[in-house]
Amino acid sequence: MKNLRYLLVLGGFISCRNASTNVAMVDSKAANATKSIDTTVKQNLSAGNREYIDFNSVRINGKLPLITKTTLLYKLLGKPDSIVVPNMDNICTSFYDKPFKQAYIKKSNIEIYGDTAVVTSINFESRFSLDLKTKTIRLNHNTTLLELQRLFPNAVKSQTELDVDKLGKAVSVSLALSERFSDGSWLLFFKNGKLVRIDYFMPC
């Protein structure tokens, strides 16, 4: 791992991750959306990020981290609905910057590196017993934008409405991965005020 590039379900404005996050650039508002996200994530570099969800603290269903053994993840979430080998020429970045297999489990995306699995996108639309437990909030299909606003007011204030590939119109909120600044970020997508997906996003 590139120390979380430091660096792993999210932005509907740049199709950098292609199959990894399934996010597409859709219109001319993309540039403004990117600027908004950059501003939110960087915040105050000298003081560190004030609003963030620590990547290393996240647990799937309160049990597994986002980087885990492939067999353990399959045991928790079930076998993949499909596994594909992406064309690396079409992938501008991946978690480990090397070839991987892309597994899909109920619309959630996992990068498979042999016996290591990296969850890069969690989809809550299917509502099968799935959530992400963090130190500050439990994220699932019941999580509301208002709930997120109470914890991360600045991030929600910078929200952007986007047309996201395979998701449609959604409100996007960007959050840092840790107190320390990095290029990556979380992208949380809301529809009708409810969380439908969270992605790990790394720009090209």
C-alpha positions as CSV (number, residue, x, y, z in Angstrom):
1,M,0.0,0.0,0.0
2,K,1.3,3.4,-0.8
3,N,1.2,4.5,2.8
4,L,-2.4,5.6,2.1
5,R,-0.8,7.5,-0.6
6,Y,-0.8,7.3,1.6
7,L,-3.5,5.9,0.6
8,L,-9.5,1.9,0.1
9,V,-18.6,2.0,-1.4
10,L,-16.8,7.3,-4.5
11,G,-16.7,11.0,-7.4
12,G,-19.1,11.2,-10.2
13,F,-17.0,13.7,-12.0
14,I,-13.7,12.0,-13.0
15,S,-13.6,8.5,-14.5
16,C,-10.2,7.9,-13.1
17,R,-10.9,4.6,-11.4
18,N,-13.1,3.2,-14.2
19,A,-14.1,-0.3,-13.2
20,S,-12.8,0.3,-9.7
21,T,-15.2,3.0,-8.7
22,N,-17.5,3.2,-11.8
23,V,-17.6,7.0,-11.6
24,A,-17.9,9.0,-14.9
25,M,-17.4,12.6,-15.9
26,V,-20.8,13.7,-17.1
27,D,-20.9,17.4,-17.8
28,S,-19.1,20.8,-17.7
29,K,-19.8,21.1,-14.0
30,A,-17.2,18.5,-13.3
31,A,-14.3,21.0,-13.0
32,N,-16.2,23.0,-10.4
33,A,-17.1,19.9,-8.5
34,T,-13.4,18.8,-8.4
35,K,-12.4,22.2,-7.1
36,S,-15.0,22.0,-4.4
37,I,-13.8,18.6,-3.3
38,D,-10.1,19.7,-3.3
39,T,-11.0,22.6,-1.1
40,T,-13.0,20.4,1.3
41,V,-10.3,17.7,1.6
42,K,-7.3,20.0,2.0
43,Q,-9.0,22.3,4.5
44,N,-6.2,23.6,6.7
45,L,-3.0,21.7,5.9
46,S,-1.0,23.3,8.7
47,A,-3.5,22.0,11.3
48,G,-4.4,18.8,9.5
49,N,-7.9,17.7,8.3
50,R,-10.6,18.7,10.8
51,E,-13.2,16.5,9.3
52,Y,-12.4,13.0,8.3
53,I,-13.3,9.3,8.6
54,D,-10.1,7.4,9.4
55,F,-9.5,4.7,6.8
56,N,-7.8,2.4,9.2
57,S,-10.6,2.5,11.7
58,V,-13.4,1.5,9.3
59,R,-14.8,-2.0,9.9
60,I,-17.2,-3.8,7.6
61,N,-20.2,-4.9,9.7
62,G,-18.0,-4.0,12.7
63,K,-15.7,-7.0,11.9
64,L,-13.3,-6.7,8.9
65,P,-11.1,-3.8,7.8
66,L,-11.3,-2.6,4.2
67,I,-8.0,-4.4,3.5
68,T,-8.4,-8.0,4.5
69,K,-8.0,-11.7,3.5
70,T,-10.0,-12.5,0.4
71,T,-11.4,-15.7,2.0
72,L,-12.6,-13.8,5.1
73,L,-14.3,-11.2,3.0
74,Y,-16.2,-13.8,1.0
75,K,-17.2,-15.5,4.2
76,L,-18.6,-12.3,5.6
77,L,-20.3,-10.9,2.4
78,G,-20.8,-14.0,0.3
79,K,-19.2,-15.2,-2.9
80,P,-18.8,-12.6,-5.7
81,D,-21.7,-12.2,-8.2
82,S,-18.9,-11.8,-10.8
83,I,-15.2,-11.4,-11.1
84,V,-13.5,-9.7,-14.1
85,V,-9.9,-9.0,-15.2
86,P,-9.9,-5.3,-16.1
87,N,-7.8,-4.0,-18.9
88,M,-5.0,-2.1,-17.0
89,D,-4.6,0.2,-20.0
90,N,-8.0,1.6,-19.0
91,I,-7.2,1.9,-15.3
92,C,-5.4,5.1,-14.3
93,T,-4.9,4.0,-10.7
94,S,-5.5,1.1,-8.4
95,F,-4.9,0.6,-4.7
96,Y,-1.6,-1.2,-5.1
97,D,-0.8,0.2,-8.6
98,K,-0.5,-3.3,-10.0
99,P,-2.8,-5.7,-11.9
100,F,-5.8,-7.0,-10.0
101,K,-9.1,-8.8,-10.4
102,Q,-12.3,-6.8,-9.9
103,A,-14.9,-8.6,-7.8
104,Y,-18.5,-7.4,-7.5
105,I,-20.7,-8.4,-4.6
106,K,-24.2,-6.9,-4.6
107,K,-23.0,-3.8,-6.5
108,S,-20.0,-3.3,-4.2
109,N,-16.5,-3.3,-5.7
110,I,-13.5,-5.2,-4.4
111,E,-10.0,-5.2,-5.9
112,I,-8.6,-8.8,-5.5
113,Y,-4.8,-9.2,-5.3
114,G,-4.6,-13.0,-4.7
115,D,-5.3,-13.6,-1.1
116,T,-5.7,-9.9,-0.3
117,A,-8.9,-8.0,-0.9
118,V,-9.3,-4.3,-0.9
119,V,-12.9,-2.9,-0.7
120,T,-13.0,0.2,-2.8
121,S,-16.8,0.9,-3.1
122,I,-19.7,-0.1,-0.9
123,N,-23.2,0.0,-2.3
124,F,-26.1,0.3,0.3
125,E,-29.0,0.1,-2.2
126,S,-29.4,-3.6,-1.8
127,R,-29.9,-3.2,1.9
128,F,-28.5,-6.7,2.7
129,S,-27.0,-6.6,6.2
130,L,-24.1,-4.3,5.4
131,D,-22.7,-1.3,7.1
132,L,-19.4,0.4,7.8
133,K,-18.6,1.1,11.4
134,T,-16.3,4.1,12.1
135,K,-15.1,5.9,15.2
136,T,-17.7,8.6,14.7
137,I,-20.6,7.2,12.7
138,R,-22.1,3.9,11.4
139,L,-22.7,4.1,7.7
140,N,-25.6,2.2,6.1
141,H,-28.7,2.7,4.0
142,N,-30.4,4.4,7.0
143,T,-27.6,7.1,7.2
144,T,-29.0,10.5,6.3
145,L,-27.4,13.6,4.9
146,L,-28.6,15.5,8.0
147,E,-26.9,13.1,10.3
148,L,-23.7,13.5,8.3
149,Q,-24.0,17.3,8.5
150,R,-24.1,17.2,12.3
151,L,-20.7,15.6,12.3
152,F,-19.1,17.0,9.2
153,P,-20.7,20.4,8.6
154,N,-18.0,21.8,6.3
155,A,-17.9,18.8,4.1
156,V,-21.7,18.7,3.7
157,K,-21.7,22.5,3.0
158,S,-19.5,21.8,0.0
159,Q,-21.8,19.0,-1.4
160,T,-22.1,18.7,-5.1
161,E,-25.0,17.2,-7.2
162,L,-23.7,14.9,-9.9
163,D,-24.9,12.4,-12.5
164,V,-23.0,9.3,-11.4
165,D,-22.5,6.2,-13.6
166,K,-24.8,3.4,-12.7
167,L,-26.3,5.5,-9.9
168,G,-27.9,8.5,-11.6
169,K,-28.4,11.8,-10.0
170,A,-26.9,12.0,-6.5
171,V,-25.5,14.4,-3.9
172,S,-21.8,13.9,-3.4
173,V,-20.0,14.7,-0.2
174,S,-16.2,14.4,0.1
175,L,-14.3,13.5,3.3
176,A,-10.7,13.1,4.1
177,L,-9.2,9.6,4.8
178,S,-7.4,10.7,8.0
179,E,-6.3,13.7,9.9
180,R,-3.1,13.8,7.8
181,F,-3.5,15.2,4.3
182,S,-3.4,12.7,1.4
183,D,-4.5,12.8,-2.3
184,G,-7.2,10.2,-1.7
185,S,-10.6,10.9,-0.2
186,W,-14.0,9.3,0.6
187,L,-16.9,10.1,-1.7
188,L,-20.3,9.6,-0.1
189,F,-23.4,9.6,-2.4
190,F,-26.9,10.4,-1.2
191,K,-30.2,10.0,-3.0
192,N,-33.4,11.4,-1.4
193,G,-31.3,12.3,1.7
194,K,-30.2,8.7,2.3
195,L,-26.7,7.2,1.8
196,V,-26.6,4.9,-1.2
197,R,-22.8,4.4,-1.8
198,I,-19.4,5.2,-0.5
199,D,-16.2,5.0,-2.6
200,Y,-12.5,5.4,-2.0
201,F,-11.4,7.9,-4.6
202,M,-7.8,8.5,-5.8
203,P,-7.3,11.0,-8.6
204,C,-5.0,10.1,-11.5
